[in-house]
Amino acid sequence: MKNYLVFIGSFIILFLLLQLLSGAFLTTTFILDYSQATYNTENISEVVEFGNSSSILFYIIVILSATMAYFVPKVMTKFKR
């Protein structure tokens, strides 16, 4: 059980770190096209949304997939014997 908790903990930390690094990279390399931004002002929304309810589902799926990835080798070695 200790190995499982270490695996899940390290997986979550590494996953979040990679998400932060990729977000920082995409933010720094984003170039706004001013020619398109100035002409389409009538379709701009005044409401800003950060994330949605499906992002929680995404993290649950990632944790479940990591859990399955942890147990697959143990199941495979049982069937080989």
C-alpha positions in Angstrom: 0.0 0.0 0.0 2.9 2.3 0.7 4.3 1.8 -2.8 0.9 2.7 -4.2 0.6 5.9 -2.2 4.1 6.9 -3.2 3.3 6.2 -6.9 0.1 8.2 -6.8 1.6 11.0 -4.9 4.6 11.3 -7.3 2.4 10.9 -10.3 0.1 13.7 -9.2 3.0 16.0 -8.4 4.7 15.3 -11.7 1.5 15.7 -13.6 0.7 19.1 -12.1 4.3 20.3 -12.6 4.2 19.3 -16.3 0.8 21.1 -16.6 2.3 24.2 -15.1 5.4 24.1 -17.3 3.4 23.5 -20.5 1.0 26.4 -19.6 3.9 28.7 -18.9 5.5 27.7 -22.2 2.2 28.3 -24.2 1.7 31.6 -22.5 5.1 32.9 -23.3 5.0 31.8 -26.9 1.5 33.0 -27.6 1.4 35.8 -30.2 -1.8 37.8 -30.6 -2.9 38.6 -34.1 -3.9 42.3 -33.7 -5.4 42.5 -37.2 -8.2 40.0 -36.3 -8.6 41.1 -32.7 -9.5 44.7 -33.6 -12.2 44.0 -36.2 -14.3 41.4 -34.3 -15.2 43.5 -31.2 -18.9 42.9 -31.4 -18.5 39.2 -30.5 -16.4 39.7 -27.4 -18.0 38.4 -24.2 -17.8 40.4 -21.0 -17.7 37.2 -18.9 -14.5 35.4 -18.2 -14.5 31.8 -17.3 -11.6 29.8 -15.8 -12.0 26.1 -16.3 -15.2 24.1 -16.2 -16.7 21.2 -14.3 -15.2 18.7 -16.7 -11.6 19.5 -15.5 -12.3 17.7 -12.3 -13.4 14.7 -14.2 -10.2 14.9 -16.2 -8.1 14.7 -13.0 -10.2 11.8 -11.7 -9.6 9.9 -15.0 -5.9 10.6 -14.8 -5.7 9.2 -11.2 -7.8 6.2 -12.2 -5.5 5.5 -15.2 -2.4 5.8 -13.0 -4.0 3.4 -10.6 -4.7 0.9 -13.3 -1.2 1.4 -14.6 0.2 0.5 -11.2 -1.8 -2.7 -10.9 -1.4 -4.0 -14.5 2.2 -5.4 -14.1 1.2 -7.2 -10.9 -1.8 -8.8 -12.6 0.3 -9.8 -15.6 2.9 -11.5 -13.4 0.2 -13.6 -11.7 -1.1 -14.9 -15.0 2.4 -15.8 -16.2 2.9 -18.2 -13.3 
